[in-house]
Amino acid sequence: MAFIEKLGPFFNDRDFAVTATFTDVSAATSSSVKGIFDNETELVDIGDVEVEAKSSMFVCAYSDVTAAVEDDTFLINGTTFRVAGPIIKDESGNQATIILKD
């Protein structure tokens, strides 16, 4: 029997997760999605210079965002972010990582 991960505890918005509004721009539909929002900055070397770069991502259940494509939007904590590229699924296919741009 295959192991099936239960994602509910990970995406509980009483603990670490947030509720985002996902908008499928082409279909003009919106839905609420719970997930982990990471909006950290990191130092990136460009030649001999270190530059601080923002790396925004949202991790959620893949089943909640199967229609997400580049330029769809996520409203998170009052800020609208656009999907920067294709969804990255984990090995199980149950979890999605979405790279965002503001």
N, C-alpha and C positions, 0 to 999 in steps of 0.2 A: 504494500500500500504506500503510495507516495505521500510525502509530507506536504501539507497544505498550510501555509502561514496565514494566521489570522491577523490582519492589519489594523483592526479596530483599536486595540490598545495603543498602538504606535501613533495613530492619528487622532487621539482624543484631545479636543481643544480645551479641556480643563487642565491639561498638563503642559505639553510642549507644542502642540499643533495650533494652527490658526485656521479660521474659516475664510476661504477666498471665494470671490465670485469669478467663475470662469465664463468668458464670453466667446462663443464660436462666431466669429465675425461673419463668415460666409453664410451661415444659417440664421444669423440674427437671433440666437438663443443664448440664455444665461443659466448657470446652475451653481449651486454652492458646493464647494469641494473642501474637505479637511485635509491638511497636510502640514509638513514641516517646511517653514520658510527660512532660508539661509541667505542673508544679505551682507556677508562679511567682506572685508577688504583684505587684500594680500599684497605683498611686495613682489614685484616682477622686475627682473633684470633686463634692461634694454641697453645693450652694450655695457658700458661702465657705470651706468646710472640705474639706481633703483627707483621704480615708480610704484605708487600705491594704486592698485586697480580694484574695482568693485566686481565681485562675482556673485550674482544673484541666482538662486535656484529654488525650486519648489519640488518637494518629494511627496507623492501621494499614491493612492491606489490607481493602477493603470485603468481599471474599469471605469473610473470617474472621468478620464480625459482621453479616451480612445480617439476622439475626433479632433484633438488639438493639433494644430499645424502652425507653422511660422506666421507671425503677425496676429494670431488670436490674442486675447488679453486675459490677464488675471488682475483683479482689484484686491490688493492685500494691504491691510492697515491704512486705508485711505490713499494709497498710491497705485496707479495703473502701470502694469508691466506688460510688455509684449513678449510672446514666445520667440526666442532667438533662433530656433532650429528644430530638428526632429526630436521627438520624445525618445529618451533613453530608457529602455526597459531593463530590469534586473534579470538574472538568469532564470528565475521562476516565471517571469512574464506577468507577475502580479503587481509589481511596484514600478512607478514611473518617476524619472527625474527630468525636470523641465528647466532648461537654461532660460533665464529671463533677461530682458534689457529694459531700461526705463527711458 
